[in-house]
Amino acid sequence: MNTVFDGALWFAQLCLVVAMACAAFRLIRGPTAQDRVLALDTLNMNCLLTLLMLGMRSSSTAYFDMALLMALFGFVSSTALAKFLLRGEVIEP
Amino acid sequence: MTTQLPLWVTIPGTLLLTGGGLLTVIGSIGLIRLPSFFARMHGPSLGYTLGAGCVLISSMLTSSALLDRAVLHELVIAACIFISSPVTAMMLMRAAIYRTVAGERGTRPFGPE
């Protein structure tokens, strides 16, 4: 039964690799700045899911903490970048 | 994976992992293929919320079965993602609308397109 689950894990990780390649392409190519911010957010989410899958594979809890930190910092960084694009300043006086 | 997973974990876990992987890759293909930024916005924000939900539920099932108790840590990540993803999408959308309008008027104050 574990063979099936391992296969699903491999499949999902391959899907995430393809998704990361797509996001990296948009990050490099993106015609506008907001495209690049969106691609960076997507890449961050991909890394989070990859860490979760590594945690499932190795049944260790360290990966969970890393994924939680990536979720928190990804939100902060994306919001700061969007605010910068909107106003030209992140923290306004 | 050394220990044997029970059947009630394997079947939903496998289905959820496969679905989550497919949803994320569909969202990312949308990020490449769609024509304008306002269309591209939808792919990741919709696909990733559901894909991450699937993967998180699967991870919760697996670690609960491996540790023989209910492991609910992943709910914290799920709450973070489900709260923060729409907020990020909305702020990016406002920035994009502002920059598009200002670029058409020629009054964009800073930065390249």
N, CA and C atoms of all chains as a GROMACS GRO file, in nm:
protein
  618
    1MET      N    1   0.083  -0.120   0.000
    1MET     CA    2   0.000   0.000   0.000
    1MET      C    3   0.087   0.125   0.000
    2ASN      N    4   0.205   0.114   0.060
    2ASN     CA    5   0.292   0.230   0.065
    2ASN      C    6   0.346   0.266  -0.072
    3THR      N    7   0.350   0.167  -0.160
    3THR     CA    8   0.400   0.197  -0.294
    3THR      C    9   0.312   0.300  -0.362
    4VAL      N   10   0.180   0.283  -0.345
    4VAL     CA   11   0.088   0.376  -0.407
    4VAL      C   12   0.109   0.516  -0.351
    5PHE      N   13   0.123   0.523  -0.220
    5PHE     CA   14   0.140   0.655  -0.157
    5PHE      C   15   0.272   0.719  -0.199
    6ASP      N   16   0.377   0.637  -0.209
    6ASP     CA   17   0.505   0.690  -0.254
    6ASP      C   18   0.495   0.742  -0.398
    7GLY      N   19   0.422   0.666  -0.480
    7GLY     CA   20   0.403   0.712  -0.617
    7GLY      C   21   0.331   0.845  -0.623
    8ALA      N   22   0.228   0.860  -0.538
    8ALA     CA   23   0.155   0.987  -0.535
    8ALA      C   24   0.245   1.101  -0.490
    9LEU      N   25   0.332   1.070  -0.393
    9LEU     CA   26   0.426   1.174  -0.347
    9LEU      C   27   0.520   1.215  -0.459
   10TRP      N   28   0.572   1.116  -0.533
   10TRP     CA   29   0.661   1.148  -0.645
   10TRP      C   30   0.588   1.232  -0.748
   11PHE      N   31   0.464   1.190  -0.778
   11PHE     CA   32   0.387   1.263  -0.879
   11PHE      C   33   0.364   1.407  -0.837
   12ALA      N   34   0.325   1.426  -0.710
   12ALA     CA   35   0.298   1.563  -0.664
   12ALA      C   36   0.425   1.647  -0.665
   13GLN      N   37   0.538   1.584  -0.630
   13GLN     CA   38   0.663   1.661  -0.632
   13GLN      C   39   0.705   1.697  -0.774
   14LEU      N   40   0.680   1.605  -0.869
   14LEU     CA   41   0.710   1.639  -1.008
   14LEU      C   42   0.622   1.755  -1.055
   15CYS      N   43   0.492   1.751  -1.016
   15CYS     CA   44   0.401   1.860  -1.050
   15CYS      C   45   0.454   1.991  -0.994
   16LEU      N   46   0.504   1.986  -0.870
   16LEU     CA   47   0.553   2.110  -0.809
   16LEU      C   48   0.678   2.160  -0.878
   17VAL      N   49   0.761   2.068  -0.929
   17VAL     CA   50   0.880   2.112  -1.003
   17VAL      C   51   0.838   2.186  -1.130
   18VAL      N   52   0.738   2.129  -1.201
   18VAL     CA   53   0.690   2.196  -1.322
   18VAL      C   54   0.633   2.333  -1.287
   19ALA      N   55   0.557   2.338  -1.175
   19ALA     CA   56   0.498   2.465  -1.134
   19ALA      C   57   0.605   2.568  -1.098
   20MET      N   58   0.713   2.522  -1.033
   20MET     CA   59   0.823   2.613  -1.001
   20MET      C   60   0.889   2.664  -1.127
   21ALA      N   61   0.904   2.576  -1.227
   21ALA     CA   62   0.965   2.621  -1.353
   21ALA      C   63   0.879   2.728  -1.419
   22CYS      N   64   0.745   2.708  -1.416
   22CYS     CA   65   0.655   2.807  -1.474
   22CYS      C   66   0.669   2.940  -1.402
   23ALA      N   67   0.671   2.934  -1.268
   23ALA     CA   68   0.679   3.058  -1.190
   23ALA      C   69   0.813   3.128  -1.213
   24ALA      N   70   0.921   3.049  -1.225
   24ALA     CA   71   1.052   3.111  -1.250
   24ALA      C   72   1.056   3.176  -1.387
   25PHE      N   73   0.993   3.111  -1.484
   25PHE     CA   74   0.985   3.170  -1.617
   25PHE      C   75   0.914   3.305  -1.612
   26ARG      N   76   0.803   3.310  -1.540
   26ARG     CA   77   0.728   3.437  -1.532
   26ARG      C   78   0.807   3.540  -1.452
   27LEU      N   79   0.883   3.492  -1.354
   27LEU     CA   80   0.963   3.585  -1.273
   27LEU      C   81   1.071   3.650  -1.357
   28ILE      N   82   1.131   3.573  -1.449
   28ILE     CA   83   1.238   3.630  -1.532
   28ILE      C   84   1.179   3.710  -1.648
   29ARG      N   85   1.077   3.654  -1.712
   29ARG     CA   86   1.026   3.713  -1.833
   29ARG      C   87   0.927   3.827  -1.808
   30GLY      N   88   0.855   3.823  -1.693
   30GLY     CA   89   0.736   3.902  -1.670
   30GLY      C   90   0.744   4.044  -1.723
   31PRO      N   91   0.650   4.086  -1.804
   31PRO     CA   92   0.664   4.218  -1.864
   31PRO      C   93   0.651   4.332  -1.764
   32THR      N   94   0.570   4.316  -1.662
   32THR     CA   95   0.551   4.426  -1.567
   32THR      C   96   0.601   4.384  -1.428
   33ALA      N   97   0.614   4.485  -1.343
   33ALA     CA   98   0.666   4.458  -1.209
   33ALA      C   99   0.567   4.374  -1.129
   34GLN      N  100   0.438   4.399  -1.147
   34GLN     CA  101   0.340   4.323  -1.067
   34GLN      C  102   0.339   4.176  -1.107
   35ASP      N  103   0.373   4.148  -1.234
   35ASP     CA  104   0.386   4.008  -1.274
   35ASP      C  105   0.496   3.938  -1.196
   36ARG      N  106   0.606   4.010  -1.177
   36ARG     CA  107   0.717   3.949  -1.105
   36ARG      C  108   0.682   3.926  -0.958
   37VAL      N  109   0.609   4.018  -0.899
   37VAL     CA  110   0.569   3.999  -0.759
   37VAL      C  111   0.476   3.878  -0.747
   38LEU      N  112   0.384   3.866  -0.840
   38LEU     CA  113   0.293   3.752  -0.839
   38LEU      C  114   0.369   3.620  -0.856
   39ALA      N  115   0.469   3.622  -0.945
   39ALA     CA  116   0.548   3.500  -0.967
   39ALA      C  117   0.629   3.466  -0.842
   40LEU      N  118   0.679   3.568  -0.773
   40LEU     CA  119   0.756   3.541  -0.651
   40LEU      C  120   0.666   3.481  -0.543
   41ASP      N  121   0.544   3.532  -0.533
   41ASP     CA  122   0.448   3.477  -0.437
   41ASP      C  123   0.418   3.331  -0.470
   42THR      N  124   0.399   3.303  -0.599
   42THR     CA  125   0.371   3.166  -0.641
   42THR      C  126   0.488   3.073  -0.610
   43LEU      N  127   0.609   3.123  -0.635
   43LEU     CA  128   0.728   3.043  -0.609
   43LEU      C  129   0.740   3.011  -0.459
   44ASN      N  130   0.706   3.109  -0.377
   44ASN     CA  131   0.711   3.090  -0.233
   44ASN      C  132   0.612   2.982  -0.189
   45MET      N  133   0.492   2.986  -0.247
   45MET     CA  134   0.391   2.886  -0.215
   45MET      C  135   0.436   2.746  -0.260
   46ASN      N  136   0.502   2.741  -0.376
   46ASN     CA  137   0.554   2.613  -0.425
   46ASN      C  138   0.655   2.555  -0.328
   47CYS      N  139   0.745   2.641  -0.279
   47CYS     CA  140   0.847   2.594  -0.185
   47CYS      C  141   0.782   2.544  -0.058
   48LEU      N  142   0.676   2.612  -0.013
   48LEU     CA  143   0.605   2.570   0.109
   48LEU      C  144   0.549   2.430   0.091
   49LEU      N  145   0.483   2.407  -0.023
   49LEU     CA  146   0.424   2.275  -0.046
   49LEU      C  147   0.532   2.169  -0.061
   50THR      N  148   0.645   2.206  -0.123
   50THR     CA  149   0.754   2.109  -0.136
   50THR      C  150   0.808   2.069   0.001
   51LEU      N  151   0.820   2.169   0.090
   51LEU     CA  152   0.869   2.138   0.225
   51LEU      C  153   0.772   2.046   0.297
   52LEU      N  154   0.640   2.071   0.280
   52LEU     CA  155   0.541   1.983   0.344
   52LEU      C  156   0.555   1.840   0.293
   53MET      N  157   0.578   1.826   0.161
   53MET     CA  158   0.589   1.691   0.106
   53MET      C  159   0.717   1.624   0.153
   54LEU      N  160   0.826   1.700   0.166
   54LEU     CA  161   0.948   1.641   0.222
   54LEU      C  162   0.924   1.596   0.365
   55GLY      N  163   0.844   1.674   0.439
   55GLY     CA  164   0.811   1.634   0.575
   55GLY      C  165   0.730   1.506   0.578
   56MET      N  166   0.636   1.490   0.483
   56MET     CA  167   0.559   1.366   0.478
   56MET      C  168   0.649   1.249   0.443
   57ARG      N  169   0.749   1.274   0.358
   57ARG     CA  170   0.836   1.163   0.316
   57ARG      C  171   0.926   1.117   0.430
   58SER      N  172   0.977   1.214   0.508
   58SER     CA  173   1.075   1.176   0.610
   58SER      C  174   1.015   1.170   0.749
   59SER      N  175   0.886   1.200   0.763
   59SER     CA  176   0.814   1.199   0.891
   59SER      C  177   0.894   1.269   1.000
   60SER      N  178   0.944   1.389   0.968
   60SER     CA  179   1.011   1.470   1.069
   60SER      C  180   0.934   1.601   1.084
   61THR      N  181   0.936   1.659   1.203
   61THR     CA  182   0.853   1.778   1.227
   61THR      C  183   0.927   1.908   1.197
   62ALA      N  184   1.057   1.900   1.164
   62ALA     CA  185   1.131   2.024   1.138
   62ALA      C  186   1.078   2.092   1.012
   63TYR      N  187   1.037   2.011   0.914
   63TYR     CA  188   0.988   2.068   0.789
   63TYR      C  189   0.862   2.149   0.811
   64PHE      N  190   0.782   2.104   0.908
   64PHE     CA  191   0.657   2.177   0.934
   64PHE      C  192   0.686   2.319   0.980
   65ASP      N  193   0.785   2.335   1.068
   65ASP     CA  194   0.819   2.469   1.117
   65ASP      C  195   0.868   2.558   1.005
   66MET      N  196   0.950   2.497   0.916
   66MET     CA  197   0.999   2.576   0.803
   66MET      C  198   0.882   2.621   0.715
   67ALA      N  199   0.786   2.531   0.692
   67ALA     CA  200   0.672   2.567   0.608
   67ALA      C  201   0.591   2.678   0.671
   68LEU      N  202   0.574   2.671   0.804
   68LEU     CA  203   0.498   2.776   0.873
   68LEU      C  204   0.568   2.911   0.860
   69LEU      N  205   0.700   2.910   0.877
   69LEU     CA  206   0.775   3.036   0.862
   69LEU      C  207   0.764   3.090   0.721
   70MET      N  208   0.768   2.999   0.622
   70MET     CA  209   0.758   3.046   0.484
   70MET      C  210   0.621   3.108   0.458
   71ALA      N  211   0.515   3.050   0.518
   71ALA     CA  212   0.381   3.107   0.500
   71ALA      C  213   0.376   3.248   0.557
   72LEU      N  214   0.431   3.263   0.680
   72LEU     CA  215   0.425   3.395   0.744
   72LEU      C  216   0.507   3.499   0.668
   73PHE      N  217   0.633   3.465   0.637
   73PHE     CA  218   0.719   3.564   0.572
   73PHE      C  219   0.677   3.590   0.429
   74GLY      N  220   0.619   3.488   0.363
   74GLY     CA  221   0.570   3.511   0.228
   74GLY      C  222   0.459   3.614   0.224
   75PHE      N  223   0.370   3.606   0.322
   75PHE     CA  224   0.262   3.705   0.328
   75PHE      C  225   0.318   3.845   0.350
   76VAL      N  226   0.411   3.856   0.445
   76VAL     CA  227   0.467   3.988   0.475
   76VAL      C  228   0.540   4.045   0.354
   77SER      N  229   0.621   3.962   0.288
   77SER     CA  230   0.700   4.015   0.177
   77SER      C  231   0.612   4.052   0.059
   78SER      N  232   0.510   3.970   0.029
   78SER     CA  233   0.424   4.003  -0.084
   78SER      C  234   0.345   4.130  -0.057
   79THR      N  235   0.297   4.143   0.067
   79THR     CA  236   0.223   4.264   0.099
   79THR      C  237   0.312   4.387   0.092
   80ALA      N  238   0.436   4.374   0.139
   80ALA     CA  239   0.527   4.489   0.134
   80ALA      C  240   0.558   4.527  -0.010
   81LEU      N  241   0.578   4.426  -0.096
   81LEU     CA  242   0.607   4.457  -0.236
   81LEU      C  243   0.487   4.522  -0.305
   82ALA      N  244   0.366   4.470  -0.274
   82ALA     CA  245   0.248   4.530  -0.334
   82ALA      C  246   0.230   4.674  -0.286
   83LYS      N  247   0.257   4.698  -0.159
   83LYS     CA  248   0.246   4.834  -0.105
   83LYS      C  249   0.348   4.925  -0.171
   84PHE      N  250   0.467   4.872  -0.196
   84PHE     CA  251   0.569   4.953  -0.262
   84PHE      C  252   0.527   4.988  -0.404
   85LEU      N  253   0.468   4.889  -0.475
   85LEU     CA  254   0.424   4.918  -0.611
   85LEU      C  255   0.311   5.020  -0.611
   86LEU      N  256   0.231   5.016  -0.506
   86LEU     CA  257   0.115   5.106  -0.503
   86LEU      C  258   0.155   5.247  -0.465
   87ARG      N  259   0.242   5.262  -0.367
   87ARG     CA  260   0.268   5.394  -0.312
   87ARG      C  261   0.410   5.444  -0.333
   88GLY      N  262   0.502   5.356  -0.367
   88GLY     CA  263   0.640   5.400  -0.381
   88GLY      C  264   0.715   5.401  -0.251
   89GLU      N  265   0.647   5.360  -0.143
   89GLU     CA  266   0.710   5.356  -0.012
   89GLU      C  267   0.642   5.245   0.066
   90VAL      N  268   0.715   5.176   0.152
   90VAL     CA  269   0.654   5.066   0.224
   90VAL      C  270   0.591   5.116   0.353
   91ILE      N  271   0.671   5.188   0.432
   91ILE     CA  272   0.619   5.244   0.557
   91ILE      C  273   0.616   5.395   0.541
   92GLU      N  274   0.496   5.449   0.546
   92GLU     CA  275   0.485   5.593   0.523
   92GLU      C  276   0.483   5.666   0.655
   93PRO      N  277   0.540   5.783   0.658
   93PRO     CA  278   0.542   5.860   0.782
   93PRO      C  279   0.402   5.913   0.818
   94MET      N  280   0.973   0.644   0.412
   94MET     CA  281   0.852   0.600   0.484
   94MET      C  282   0.874   0.457   0.528
   95THR      N  283   0.899   0.436   0.656
   95THR     CA  284   0.936   0.302   0.702
   95THR      C  285   0.815   0.224   0.751
   96THR      N  286   0.727   0.289   0.828
   96THR     CA  287   0.612   0.216   0.882
   96THR      C  288   0.503   0.206   0.777
   97GLN      N  289   0.418   0.103   0.795
   97GLN     CA  290   0.310   0.080   0.701
   97GLN      C  291   0.192   0.171   0.735
   98LEU      N  292   0.141   0.239   0.634
   98LEU     CA  293   0.024   0.324   0.656
   98LEU      C  294  -0.102   0.241   0.646
   99PRO      N  295  -0.203   0.268   0.732
   99PRO     CA  296  -0.329   0.194   0.719
   99PRO      C  297  -0.406   0.236   0.594
  100LEU      N  298  -0.506   0.156   0.562
  100LEU     CA  299  -0.578   0.176   0.437
  100LEU      C  300  -0.658   0.307   0.437
  101TRP      N  301  -0.712   0.342   0.555
  101TRP     CA  302  -0.798   0.462   0.560
  101TRP      C  303  -0.717   0.590   0.546
  102VAL      N  304  -0.586   0.580   0.554
  102VAL     CA  305  -0.502   0.696   0.528
  102VAL      C  306  -0.453   0.694   0.383
  103THR      N  307  -0.420   0.575   0.335
  103THR     CA  308  -0.356   0.566   0.204
  103THR      C  309  -0.446   0.617   0.093
  104ILE      N  310  -0.573   0.572   0.095
  104ILE     CA  311  -0.660   0.607  -0.018
  104ILE      C  312  -0.690   0.758  -0.023
  105PRO      N  313  -0.743   0.819   0.085
  105PRO     CA  314  -0.764   0.965   0.075
  105PRO      C  315  -0.635   1.044   0.061
  106GLY      N  316  -0.528   0.996   0.126
  106GLY     CA  317  -0.401   1.067   0.114
  106GLY      C  318  -0.350   1.070  -0.029
  107THR      N  319  -0.359   0.954  -0.095
  107THR     CA  320  -0.313   0.948  -0.234
  107THR      C  321  -0.397   1.036  -0.324
  108LEU      N  322  -0.530   1.027  -0.306
  108LEU     CA  323  -0.618   1.109  -0.391
  108LEU      C  324  -0.592   1.257  -0.370
  109LEU      N  325  -0.578   1.297  -0.242
  109LEU     CA  326  -0.559   1.439  -0.214
  109LEU      C  327  -0.425   1.488  -0.265
  110LEU      N  328  -0.320   1.404  -0.253
  110LEU     CA  329  -0.189   1.447  -0.303
  110LEU      C  330  -0.192   1.464  -0.454
  111THR      N  331  -0.254   1.366  -0.523
  111THR     CA  332  -0.260   1.377  -0.669
  111THR      C  333  -0.338   1.500  -0.711
  112GLY      N  334  -0.455   1.520  -0.644
  112GLY     CA  335  -0.536   1.637  -0.678
  112GLY      C  336  -0.463   1.767  -0.649
  113GLY      N  337  -0.393   1.771  -0.536
  113GLY     CA  338  -0.321   1.894  -0.501
  113GLY      C  339  -0.212   1.925  -0.601
  114GLY      N  340  -0.136   1.821  -0.641
  114GLY     CA  341  -0.032   1.843  -0.741
  114GLY      C  342  -0.088   1.892  -0.872
  115LEU      N  343  -0.197   1.828  -0.916
  115LEU     CA  344  -0.257   1.870  -1.044
  115LEU      C  345  -0.307   2.014  -1.036
  116LEU      N  346  -0.371   2.049  -0.923
  116LEU     CA  347  -0.425   2.186  -0.911
  116LEU      C  348  -0.315   2.289  -0.914
  117THR      N  349  -0.204   2.260  -0.842
  117THR     CA  350  -0.096   2.359  -0.843
  117THR      C  351  -0.036   2.374  -0.981
  118VAL      N  352  -0.019   2.262  -1.052
  118VAL     CA  353   0.043   2.274  -1.185
  118VAL      C  354  -0.052   2.344  -1.281
  119ILE      N  355  -0.183   2.325  -1.264
  119ILE     CA  356  -0.278   2.396  -1.351
  119ILE      C  357  -0.272   2.546  -1.324
  120GLY      N  358  -0.263   2.582  -1.194
  120GLY     CA  359  -0.251   2.724  -1.161
  120GLY      C  360  -0.126   2.786  -1.220
  121SER      N  361  -0.015   2.712  -1.219
  121SER     CA  362   0.110   2.768  -1.272
  121SER      C  363   0.108   2.775  -1.422
  122ILE      N  364   0.043   2.680  -1.488
  122ILE     CA  365   0.032   2.689  -1.634
  122ILE      C  366  -0.054   2.810  -1.671
  123GLY      N  367  -0.156   2.837  -1.589
  123GLY     CA  368  -0.233   2.959  -1.610
  123GLY      C  369  -0.146   3.082  -1.595
  124LEU      N  370  -0.051   3.077  -1.503
  124LEU     CA  371   0.039   3.191  -1.484
  124LEU      C  372   0.121   3.216  -1.610
  125ILE      N  373   0.152   3.112  -1.685
  125ILE     CA  374   0.230   3.132  -1.808
  125ILE      C  375   0.141   3.167  -1.926
  126ARG      N  376   0.027   3.098  -1.939
  126ARG     CA  377  -0.044   3.101  -2.065
  126ARG      C  378  -0.138   3.218  -2.080
  127LEU      N  379  -0.193   3.271  -1.970
  127LEU     CA  380  -0.299   3.370  -1.984
  127LEU      C  381  -0.243   3.502  -2.037
  128PRO      N  382  -0.326   3.579  -2.108
  128PRO     CA  383  -0.271   3.692  -2.185
  128PRO      C  384  -0.233   3.815  -2.105
  129SER      N  385  -0.314   3.857  -2.007
  129SER     CA  386  -0.284   3.984  -1.940
  129SER      C  387  -0.266   3.960  -1.791
  130PHE      N  388  -0.214   4.061  -1.722
  130PHE     CA  389  -0.188   4.042  -1.579
  130PHE      C  390  -0.316   4.015  -1.502
  131PHE      N  391  -0.422   4.084  -1.539
  131PHE     CA  392  -0.547   4.068  -1.463
  131PHE      C  393  -0.606   3.930  -1.483
  132ALA      N  394  -0.575   3.865  -1.595
  132ALA     CA  395  -0.617   3.725  -1.611
  132ALA      C  396  -0.522   3.632  -1.539
  133ARG      N  397  -0.392   3.666  -1.543
  133ARG     CA  398  -0.292   3.578  -1.480
  133ARG      C  399  -0.307   3.572  -1.329
  134MET      N  400  -0.363   3.680  -1.272
  134MET     CA  401  -0.385   3.686  -1.128
  134MET      C  402  -0.466   3.565  -1.079
  135HIS      N  403  -0.564   3.520  -1.160
  135HIS     CA  404  -0.659   3.421  -1.112
  135HIS      C  405  -0.597   3.283  -1.095
  136GLY      N  406  -0.507   3.246  -1.185
  136GLY     CA  407  -0.454   3.110  -1.182
  136GLY      C  408  -0.394   3.073  -1.048
  137PRO      N  409  -0.288   3.139  -1.005
  137PRO     CA  410  -0.229   3.105  -0.876
  137PRO      C  411  -0.322   3.127  -0.758
  138SER      N  412  -0.397   3.237  -0.757
  138SER     CA  413  -0.475   3.263  -0.635
  138SER      C  414  -0.584   3.158  -0.616
  139LEU      N  415  -0.644   3.111  -0.725
  139LEU     CA  416  -0.749   3.010  -0.708
  139LEU      C  417  -0.689   2.871  -0.695
  140GLY      N  418  -0.598   2.837  -0.788
  140GLY     CA  419  -0.544   2.701  -0.787
  140GLY      C  420  -0.466   2.671  -0.662
  141TYR      N  421  -0.392   2.772  -0.614
  141TYR     CA  422  -0.303   2.743  -0.503
  141TYR      C  423  -0.376   2.730  -0.371
  142THR      N  424  -0.485   2.804  -0.355
  142THR     CA  425  -0.559   2.790  -0.230
  142THR      C  426  -0.612   2.648  -0.215
  143LEU      N  427  -0.674   2.597  -0.323
  143LEU     CA  428  -0.730   2.462  -0.318
  143LEU      C  429  -0.620   2.356  -0.315
  144GLY      N  430  -0.514   2.376  -0.394
  144GLY     CA  431  -0.406   2.277  -0.395
  144GLY      C  432  -0.337   2.267  -0.261
  145ALA      N  433  -0.310   2.383  -0.200
  145ALA     CA  434  -0.246   2.381  -0.068
  145ALA      C  435  -0.339   2.317   0.034
  146GLY      N  436  -0.471   2.341   0.023
  146GLY     CA  437  -0.565   2.277   0.114
  146GLY      C  438  -0.559   2.126   0.103
  147CYS      N  439  -0.556   2.075  -0.021
  147CYS     CA  440  -0.549   1.930  -0.041
  147CYS      C  441  -0.422   1.873   0.020
  148VAL      N  442  -0.307   1.936  -0.010
  148VAL     CA  443  -0.180   1.883   0.041
  148VAL      C  444  -0.177   1.889   0.194
  149LEU      N  445  -0.233   1.997   0.251
  149LEU     CA  446  -0.230   2.010   0.397
  149LEU      C  447  -0.316   1.904   0.464
  150ILE      N  448  -0.434   1.874   0.406
  150ILE     CA  449  -0.518   1.770   0.465
  150ILE      C  450  -0.449   1.634   0.455
  151SER      N  451  -0.385   1.611   0.342
  151SER     CA  452  -0.314   1.484   0.325
  151SER      C  453  -0.200   1.470   0.426
  152SER      N  454  -0.128   1.582   0.445
  152SER     CA  455  -0.018   1.578   0.542
  152SER      C  456  -0.069   1.554   0.683
  153MET      N  457  -0.187   1.615   0.713
  153MET     CA  458  -0.246   1.596   0.846
  153MET      C  459  -0.282   1.449   0.868
  154LEU      N  460  -0.343   1.387   0.767
  154LEU     CA  461  -0.379   1.246   0.776
  154LEU      C  462  -0.256   1.159   0.798
  155THR      N  463  -0.151   1.186   0.720
  155THR     CA  464  -0.032   1.101   0.727
  155THR      C  465   0.036   1.111   0.862
  156SER      N  466   0.054   1.234   0.911
  156SER     CA  467   0.126   1.244   1.038
  156SER      C  468   0.041   1.194   1.153
  157SER      N  469  -0.093   1.207   1.142
  157SER     CA  470  -0.178   1.149   1.246
  157SER      C  471  -0.164   0.999   1.250
  158ALA      N  472  -0.158   0.936   1.132
  158ALA     CA  473  -0.146   0.790   1.130
  158ALA      C  474  -0.009   0.744   1.177
  159LEU      N  475   0.094   0.823   1.144
  159LEU     CA  476   0.228   0.780   1.182
  159LEU      C  477   0.251   0.794   1.332
  160LEU      N  478   0.196   0.900   1.393
  160LEU     CA  479   0.221   0.924   1.535
  160LEU      C  480   0.113   0.866   1.625
  161ASP      N  481   0.007   0.806   1.565
  161ASP     CA  482  -0.101   0.744   1.642
  161ASP      C  483  -0.176   0.840   1.732
  162ARG      N  484  -0.179   0.966   1.694
  162ARG     CA  485  -0.264   1.062   1.764
  162ARG      C  486  -0.302   1.169   1.664
  163ALA      N  487  -0.401   1.252   1.702
  163ALA     CA  488  -0.447   1.354   1.608
  163ALA      C  489  -0.344   1.467   1.603
  164VAL      N  490  -0.290   1.490   1.485
  164VAL     CA  491  -0.192   1.599   1.465
  164VAL      C  492  -0.262   1.709   1.386
  165LEU      N  493  -0.281   1.823   1.452
  165LEU     CA  494  -0.357   1.931   1.388
  165LEU      C  495  -0.270   2.053   1.360
  166HIS      N  496  -0.137   2.037   1.360
  166HIS     CA  497  -0.050   2.153   1.337
  166HIS      C  498  -0.077   2.221   1.204
  167GLU      N  499  -0.110   2.140   1.103
  167GLU     CA  500  -0.122   2.194   0.968
  167GLU      C  501  -0.237   2.294   0.957
  168LEU      N  502  -0.329   2.288   1.054
  168LEU     CA  503  -0.439   2.385   1.049
  168LEU      C  504  -0.387   2.527   1.063
  169VAL      N  505  -0.274   2.546   1.132
  169VAL     CA  506  -0.217   2.680   1.148
  169VAL      C  507  -0.172   2.733   1.013
  170ILE      N  508  -0.100   2.646   0.938
  170ILE     CA  509  -0.056   2.687   0.805
  170ILE      C  510  -0.177   2.715   0.717
  171ALA      N  511  -0.278   2.628   0.727
  171ALA     CA  512  -0.397   2.646   0.643
  171ALA      C  513  -0.463   2.780   0.673
  172ALA      N  514  -0.474   2.814   0.804
  172ALA     CA  515  -0.536   2.942   0.840
  172ALA      C  516  -0.453   3.058   0.785
  173CYS      N  517  -0.319   3.049   0.798
  173CYS     CA  518  -0.231   3.154   0.745
  173CYS      C  519  -0.254   3.173   0.596
  174ILE      N  520  -0.256   3.062   0.522
  174ILE     CA  521  -0.268   3.072   0.376
  174ILE      C  522  -0.404   3.126   0.338
  175PHE      N  523  -0.509   3.074   0.404
  175PHE     CA  524  -0.643   3.113   0.363
  175PHE      C  525  -0.674   3.257   0.400
  176ILE      N  526  -0.607   3.309   0.502
  176ILE     CA  527  -0.629   3.450   0.535
  176ILE      C  528  -0.543   3.539   0.447
  177SER      N  529  -0.416   3.499   0.428
  177SER     CA  530  -0.322   3.592   0.365
  177SER      C  531  -0.333   3.593   0.213
  178SER      N  532  -0.374   3.482   0.152
  178SER     CA  533  -0.373   3.478   0.005
  178SER      C  534  -0.471   3.577  -0.058
  179PRO      N  535  -0.597   3.590  -0.011
  179PRO     CA  536  -0.684   3.691  -0.070
  179PRO      C  537  -0.637   3.833  -0.044
  180VAL      N  538  -0.577   3.857   0.073
  180VAL     CA  539  -0.529   3.992   0.104
  180VAL      C  540  -0.418   4.031   0.007
  181THR      N  541  -0.324   3.938  -0.015
  181THR     CA  542  -0.215   3.965  -0.110
  181THR      C  543  -0.269   3.989  -0.250
  182ALA      N  544  -0.363   3.902  -0.292
  182ALA     CA  545  -0.418   3.917  -0.427
  182ALA      C  546  -0.486   4.052  -0.443
  183MET      N  547  -0.560   4.094  -0.340
  183MET     CA  548  -0.632   4.221  -0.350
  183MET      C  549  -0.536   4.338  -0.356
  184MET      N  550  -0.430   4.335  -0.273
  184MET     CA  551  -0.335   4.447  -0.274
  184MET      C  552  -0.260   4.453  -0.406
  185LEU      N  553  -0.221   4.335  -0.459
  185LEU     CA  554  -0.152   4.335  -0.588
  185LEU      C  555  -0.243   4.388  -0.698
  186MET      N  556  -0.370   4.350  -0.690
  186MET     CA  557  -0.464   4.396  -0.792
  186MET      C  558  -0.480   4.547  -0.787
  187ARG      N  559  -0.489   4.601  -0.666
  187ARG     CA  560  -0.501   4.749  -0.655
  187ARG      C  561  -0.378   4.816  -0.712
  188ALA      N  562  -0.258   4.760  -0.679
  188ALA     CA  563  -0.136   4.820  -0.731
  188ALA      C  564  -0.134   4.812  -0.883
  189ALA      N  565  -0.178   4.698  -0.938
  189ALA     CA  566  -0.175   4.683  -1.084
  189ALA      C  567  -0.271   4.780  -1.151
  190ILE      N  568  -0.391   4.797  -1.092
  190ILE     CA  569  -0.488   4.891  -1.150
  190ILE      C  570  -0.431   5.032  -1.146
  191TYR      N  571  -0.374   5.068  -1.031
  191TYR     CA  572  -0.318   5.203  -1.019
  191TYR      C  573  -0.208   5.225  -1.120
  192ARG      N  574  -0.118   5.125  -1.133
  192ARG     CA  575  -0.005   5.144  -1.224
  192ARG      C  576  -0.050   5.146  -1.368
  193THR      N  577  -0.153   5.065  -1.402
  193THR     CA  578  -0.202   5.067  -1.540
  193THR      C  579  -0.263   5.203  -1.574
  194VAL      N  580  -0.348   5.253  -1.485
  194VAL     CA  581  -0.414   5.382  -1.511
  194VAL      C  582  -0.312   5.494  -1.517
  195ALA      N  583  -0.218   5.493  -1.422
  195ALA     CA  584  -0.118   5.600  -1.420
  195ALA      C  585  -0.026   5.591  -1.541
  196GLY      N  586   0.000   5.467  -1.589
  196GLY     CA  587   0.083   5.454  -1.706
  196GLY      C  588   0.013   5.506  -1.831
  197GLU      N  589  -0.121   5.484  -1.838
  197GLU     CA  590  -0.194   5.537  -1.953
  197GLU      C  591  -0.197   5.689  -1.951
  198ARG      N  592  -0.205   5.747  -1.833
  198ARG     CA  593  -0.208   5.893  -1.825
  198ARG      C  594  -0.068   5.954  -1.832
  199GLY      N  595   0.033   5.867  -1.817
  199GLY     CA  596   0.169   5.919  -1.819
  199GLY      C  597   0.208   5.987  -1.690
  200THR      N  598   0.142   5.950  -1.579
  200THR     CA  599   0.172   6.014  -1.452
  200THR      C  600   0.230   5.917  -1.352
  201ARG      N  601   0.281   5.801  -1.399
  201ARG     CA  602   0.333   5.708  -1.302
  201ARG      C  603   0.457   5.767  -1.237
  202PRO      N  604   0.458   5.772  -1.105
  202PRO     CA  605   0.561   5.852  -1.038
  202PRO      C  606   0.697   5.787  -1.036
  203PHE      N  607   0.708   5.657  -1.047
  203PHE     CA  608   0.839   5.595  -1.026
  203PHE      C  609   0.843   5.463  -1.099
  204GLY      N  610   0.964   5.415  -1.124
  204GLY     CA  611   0.984   5.278  -1.166
  204GLY      C  612   0.953   5.252  -1.312
  205PRO      N  613   1.008   5.142  -1.365
  205PRO     CA  614   0.978   5.103  -1.502
  205PRO      C  615   0.841   5.040  -1.510
  206GLU      N  616   0.799   5.007  -1.629
  206GLU     CA  617   0.669   4.942  -1.642
  206GLU      C  618   0.681   4.799  -1.592
   0.00000   0.00000   0.00000
